Amino acid sequence: MSRFFSALPVCGIALAGVVLCTPAAAQFAKPEDAIKYRKSAMYVQTTHLGRLFAMANGRVPFDAKLAVENAEMVAEMSKWQFSGFVAGSDKGNTDAKPEIWTEAAKFQDAVRKSQEDVIKLNTAAKVGTLEALKAAVGPVGQSCKACHDAFRKE
Ligand code: HEC
């Protein structure tokens, strides 16, 4: 196992080990892998969130079953995507700002807010009405954007 990039103890110190030090953080062989992972997870998440926005905005017909499935994918990505922000992955093919690591507590707050909003979206989707979905997608979009404004390069 020594060939793996030893992210776990490092990120434990740098980031207080709240969400980012999930087991997935230890699975990256190199920082580039962590960058690829988090960008891919964000991309998958945005695809599923986009489908929910399309329903909420009336661009596609509301479908209760599809809403639940898409909301579950958004929530699943939210569990994993932030584990890609391991220490030492601030350089390379990335738009991540250094503040993710230098202002780790603030970044963690943004992670938590997003995860809470995503859980609410999941609950709302299970209600099975367009109204409930509409009310829950907006806050999710806002907490994604709030973090991007603070921690992602233009
Ligand atoms: C706590 C901060 C944070 C939250 C919350 C967050 N993101 Fe991100 N997101 C980032 C950062 C930082 C990057 C840049 C990652 C990189 O380039 O390494 C990023 C990148 C992305 C990208 C571009 C991926 C690529 O291929 O370059 C997409 C799409 C994205 N996020 C979608 C979302 C969506 C949708 C949500 C909400 C459901 C979300 N993000 C929530 C921080 C966040």
Boltz pocket constraint, residues with backbone or C-beta under 6 A from the ligand:
constraints:
  - pocket:
      binder: B
      contacts: [[A, 35], [A, 38], [A, 39], [A, 40], [A, 42], [A, 43], [A, 45], [A, 46], [A, 49], [A, 74], [A, 89], [A, 93], [A, 94], [A, 95], [A, 96], [A, 97], [A, 107], [A, 110], [A, 111], [A, 114], [A, 140], [A, 143], [A, 144], [A, 145], [A, 147], [A, 148], [A, 151], [A, 152]]
      max_distance: 6.0
